[in-house]
């Protein structure tokens, strides 16, 4: 039986990045770069002008 080492707790920077990935910032002018990179091509696929 082998034991795995416990994962170290997430740093504040990692927690901020994780929450930024989940936050699309609706209602603001501008974008959230972490959210855009996490969701990739989805915005282009949903754009009705591109179909």
C-alpha positions as CSV (number, residue, x, y, z in Angstrom):
1,X,0.0,0.0,0.0
2,X,1.4,3.3,-1.0
3,X,0.2,6.6,0.4
4,X,0.0,9.7,-1.7
5,X,1.3,13.0,-0.3
6,X,-1.5,15.5,0.5
7,X,-1.8,18.4,-1.9
8,X,-0.5,21.7,-0.7
9,X,-3.2,24.3,-0.2
10,X,-3.8,26.7,-3.1
11,X,-2.0,30.1,-3.0
12,X,-4.0,33.3,-3.1
13,X,-2.9,33.8,-6.7
14,X,-4.2,30.4,-7.7
15,X,-7.5,31.1,-6.0
16,X,-7.8,34.4,-7.7
17,X,-7.1,32.9,-11.1
18,X,-9.6,30.1,-10.5
19,X,-12.4,32.6,-9.6
20,X,-11.5,34.8,-12.6
21,X,-11.9,31.8,-14.9
22,X,-15.4,31.3,-13.7
23,X,-16.4,35.0,-13.8
24,X,-17.5,36.3,-17.2
25,X,-18.0,39.9,-15.9
26,X,-21.4,40.4,-17.4
27,X,-22.6,44.0,-17.4
28,X,-19.1,45.5,-17.6
29,X,-17.3,47.1,-20.5
30,X,-14.2,45.0,-21.1
31,X,-13.3,41.4,-20.8
32,X,-11.8,39.0,-18.3
33,X,-8.7,37.5,-20.0
34,X,-8.5,34.5,-17.7
35,X,-12.2,33.7,-18.5
36,X,-11.6,34.1,-22.2
37,X,-8.7,31.8,-22.3
38,X,-10.5,29.2,-20.1
39,X,-13.5,29.1,-22.5
40,X,-11.5,29.3,-25.7
41,X,-13.5,29.5,-29.0
42,X,-17.0,29.6,-27.4
43,X,-17.6,33.3,-28.1
44,X,-16.9,33.0,-31.8
45,X,-19.1,29.9,-32.0
46,X,-22.0,31.8,-30.4
47,X,-21.6,34.9,-32.4
48,X,-24.6,35.1,-34.8
49,X,-22.5,37.1,-37.4
50,X,-20.1,34.3,-37.9
51,X,-22.6,31.6,-38.8
